[in-house]
Amino acid sequence: MDTRWRHCRRTPTEDRTSITMSRLGGTIETIQFCLSFAAKETKKQTAVTCSVTIEEQMMLFGKISQQLCGLKKLPWSCDSRHFWGWLNAVFNKVDHDRIRDVGPDRAASEWLLRCGAMVRYHGQERWQKDYNHLPTGPLDRYKIQAIDATESCIMSIGFDHMEGLQFVEKIRLCKCHYIEDGCLERLSQLENLQKSMLEMEIISCGNITDKGIIALHHFRNLKYLFLSDLPGVKEKEKIVQAFKTSLPSLELKLDLK
C-alpha cells in the first residue's frame, strides 16, 4: 500500500464513529426533510428546531427511523439495507441553490463530509472530517485539493457537486460500495478535473470494472494511479497498454488478482 495516504487512515472503530457523526452532525436539513416526509405520510405535523446537539440529533434520528419503518405504505423495504440506501441517497442529493449561495468548494465539502468522506484544502495539511467544524470565511478562500472517500456513501447522484471544483489533485476511493463505472466516467468528463487531477487510488470498490478504469485516461495530467482489490477488473494487460498509450508518464501500480 502506498504510504502517501497513510496519515489519513482510520481504524474500524474510528471509521464507524466518524462516519456516523459526520452524517448526523450538521445535517439538520436532512433531519427536517425526513421528518417532513414522515409527517406527510402519516398526516401529522412535526416541528424541529435548528439548535440541537449531536446527542439530541442521535436520539431524534432514532425516533425518525422508528417512525419511518412504522409507516403502512413505505417507498422502500423496512430492511435496514434498503433504508440506509434511501437515506444515503438523501445525503447525496444535490442542492443547486446551496452551490450557488456558498460556492462549489463549500457545497462539495458539505456533501463529502455528510457522506463520511474527508477533504483537505489547498495550502493546508489537516484533513477536514467534522461537518460541524468546517472553516468559515470568504467563499473563495478554501479550495479542495484532496478527497479521501474511504468507506463513505458517496454515489453517482451526488457527483454534480464536483462540477465546479478547479483544484482537486488527489482522490482516494476505498471501500465505496456505491461507486460504479458511471461515477468514474462522470468524473473523467469534468473539464476542471481533467486538468487538475494528479493522483488517484481505487481500492476495494466491488462495482468497478475495466470500463470505469479505462475512462480515467481523460485525466491528462494524472501522474499516479493505484488499483487494488477490484474483482470486477478482469483485463489487466489491456488496462496497462491503454494507459501506456494515453498517459505514458503515468506511474501505474496494480494489486489485482
C-alpha positions in Angstrom: 0.0 0.0 0.0 1.3 3.4 -0.9 2.3 5.5 2.1 1.2 8.8 0.9 -2.3 8.3 2.3 -1.3 6.6 5.5 -1.8 9.7 7.6 -5.4 9.8 6.8 -6.4 6.2 7.5 -8.8 5.4 10.3 -9.3 2.4 12.5 -12.6 0.5 12.1 -13.9 2.0 15.3 -12.9 5.5 14.3 -14.5 4.9 10.8 -17.8 3.9 12.3 -17.8 6.7 14.8 -16.6 9.5 12.4 -18.9 8.4 9.6 -21.9 8.2 11.9 -21.2 11.6 13.5 -20.3 13.1 10.2 -23.5 12.0 8.7 -25.6 13.2 11.6 -23.5 16.3 12.6 -24.8 19.4 10.9 -27.5 17.6 9.0 -30.4 19.4 10.4 -31.7 19.9 6.9 -31.7 16.2 6.3 -33.5 15.5 9.6 -36.1 18.1 8.7 -36.5 16.5 5.3 -37.0 13.1 6.9 -39.5 14.4 9.5 -41.4 16.3 6.8 -41.6 13.2 4.7 -42.8 11.1 7.7 -45.3 13.7 8.7 -46.7 13.9 5.2 -47.2 10.2 5.0 -48.8 9.9 8.4 -50.8 13.2 8.1 -49.0 14.5 11.2 -47.3 17.9 11.7 -43.8 17.7 13.1 -41.6 20.6 14.1 -37.9 20.5 14.7 -35.7 23.3 16.0 -32.3 24.0 14.4 -30.5 24.3 17.7 -30.0 20.6 18.7 -26.8 18.9 20.0 -25.2 15.9 18.4 -26.7 13.7 21.2 -30.1 15.1 20.5 -29.7 14.5 16.8 -28.8 10.9 17.5 -31.9 10.5 19.6 -34.0 12.3 17.1 -32.6 10.2 14.3 -33.6 7.0 16.2 -37.2 8.3 16.5 -37.2 9.2 12.8 -36.1 5.7 11.9 -38.8 4.1 14.0 -41.5 6.4 12.6 -40.4 5.8 9.0 -40.3 2.0 9.5 -43.7 2.1 11.1 -45.5 3.7 8.1 -48.0 1.5 6.4 -47.0 2.5 2.9 -43.3 2.6 2.5 -41.4 3.6 -0.7 -38.7 1.1 0.4 -38.4 -2.2 2.4 -38.1 -1.9 6.2 -34.9 -4.0 5.8 -32.1 -1.8 7.2 -30.1 -2.1 4.0 -32.8 -0.6 1.9 -33.5 2.1 4.5 -29.8 3.2 4.6 -29.7 3.0 0.8 -32.6 5.5 0.7 -31.0 7.7 3.4 -27.7 7.7 1.7 -29.5 8.9 -1.4 -30.8 11.8 0.7 -27.3 12.6 1.8 -26.1 12.7 -1.8 -28.9 14.9 -3.1 -27.6 18.0 -4.9 -28.9 21.3 -3.8 -28.1 23.7 -6.6 -29.3 26.7 -4.7 -26.7 25.8 -2.0 -23.9 25.6 -4.6 -24.9 29.0 -5.9 -25.1 30.6 -2.4 -21.8 29.2 -0.9 -19.8 28.2 -3.9 -18.8 24.8 -5.3 -16.0 24.0 -2.8 -18.0 24.7 0.3 -21.1 22.8 -1.0 -18.9 19.9 -2.1 -17.2 19.8 1.3 -20.6 19.6 3.0 -21.7 16.8 0.7 -18.5 14.8 1.2 -18.4 15.1 4.9 -22.1 14.4 5.2 -21.4 11.1 3.4 -18.5 10.2 5.6 -15.6 11.3 3.4 -12.8 13.8 4.2 -11.3 16.8 2.4 -8.1 18.7 2.5 -7.9 22.3 1.3 -5.1 23.8 -0.8 -2.2 25.0 1.3 -3.3 23.0 4.4 -2.0 19.8 5.9 -5.0 19.0 8.1 -7.9 16.9 6.9 -11.4 18.2 7.4 -13.6 15.3 8.7 -16.1 17.0 11.0 -19.1 18.6 9.3 -19.6 21.0 12.3 -16.0 22.3 12.2 -15.8 23.2 8.5 -13.9 26.5 8.3 -15.8 29.7 7.7 -14.7 32.8 5.9 -14.7 34.2 2.3 -16.2 31.7 -0.2 -13.1 31.7 -2.4 -10.6 31.1 0.4 -10.9 27.3 0.9 -10.3 25.2 -2.2 -10.5 21.4 -2.1 -7.2 19.9 -3.1 -7.6 16.3 -1.9 -10.5 13.9 -1.2 -10.4 10.7 0.9 -13.7 8.9 0.4 -12.7 5.8 2.4 -15.9 3.9 3.4 -18.1 6.8 2.5 -21.6 6.6 1.0 -20.9 8.9 -2.0 -22.9 7.8 -5.1 -23.4 8.9 -8.6 -26.3 11.2 -7.9 -24.1 13.4 -5.8 -21.3 13.8 -8.3 -22.7 17.0 -9.7 -21.1 18.6 -6.6 -17.8 18.1 -8.3 -18.5 20.1 -11.4 -17.2 23.4 -10.1 -14.1 22.2 -8.4 -11.0 23.5 -10.0 -8.1 22.5 -7.7 -8.7 18.8 -6.9 -5.4 16.9 -7.3 -5.9 13.7 -5.3 -8.9 11.4 -4.9 -9.0 8.2 -2.9 -11.9 5.8 -3.3 -11.6 2.9 -0.8 -14.4 0.5 0.1 -17.0 2.7 -1.5 -20.0 0.4 -2.0 -21.9 2.8 -4.2 -19.1 3.7 -6.6 -19.5 2.2 -10.0 -18.3 2.7 -13.5 -20.7 5.6 -14.2 -19.1 7.5 -11.3 -15.6 7.3 -12.8 -17.0 8.1 -16.2 -18.7 11.2 -14.8 -15.5 12.3 -13.0 -13.4 11.9 -16.1 -15.8 14.1 -18.1 -15.4 17.1 -15.8 -13.1 19.5 -17.6 -11.7 21.0 -14.4 -10.7 17.6 -13.1 -9.2 16.6 -16.5 -6.8 19.4 -15.9 -6.2 19.3 -12.2 -6.1 15.6 -11.2 -2.6 14.3 -10.4 -3.1 11.2 -8.2 -5.8 8.6 -7.7 -6.3 5.5 -5.7 -9.2 3.0 -6.1 -9.3 0.2 -3.6 -11.9 -2.5 -2.8 -14.7 -1.0 -4.8 -16.6 -4.1 -6.0 -18.7 -2.4 -8.6 -15.8 -1.0 -10.6 -14.9 -2.8 -13.9 -12.4 -2.3 -16.7 -14.8 0.1 -18.3 -14.6 2.6 -15.4 -10.8 2.3 -15.1 -10.2 2.9 -18.8 -12.3 6.1 -18.6 -9.6 7.7 -16.3 -7.3 8.2 -19.2 -9.2 11.5 -19.7 -7.2 12.9 -16.7 -4.5 14.0 -19.0 -2.2 15.2 -16.2 -2.5 12.2 -14.0 0.9 11.1 -12.6 0.0 8.3 -10.2 -2.8 5.6 -10.2 -3.1 2.8 -7.7 -5.6 0.0 -8.2 -6.1 -2.7 -5.6 -8.7 -5.4 -4.8 -11.0 -4.7 -7.7 -12.7 -8.1 -8.5 -14.6 -6.5 -11.4 -11.4 -5.6 -13.3 -10.5 -8.6 -15.5 -8.2 -7.5 -18.2 -5.1 -6.1 -16.5 -2.9 -6.2 -19.6 -5.4 -4.2 -21.6 -5.5 -1.5 -18.9 -1.7 -1.3 -18.8 -1.5 -0.9 -22.5 -4.3 1.6 -22.6 -2.5 3.9 -20.1 0.9 3.4 -21.7 -0.6 4.8 -24.9 -2.7 7.6 -23.5 -0.6 8.6 -20.4 3.0 7.5 -21.0 4.3 9.3 -17.9 1.8 7.7 -15.5 3.0 5.7 -12.6 0.5 2.8 -12.6 0.6 0.4 -9.6 -1.6 -2.7 -9.7 -2.5 -5.1 -6.9 -5.1 -7.1 -8.7 -5.8 -10.8 -8.9 
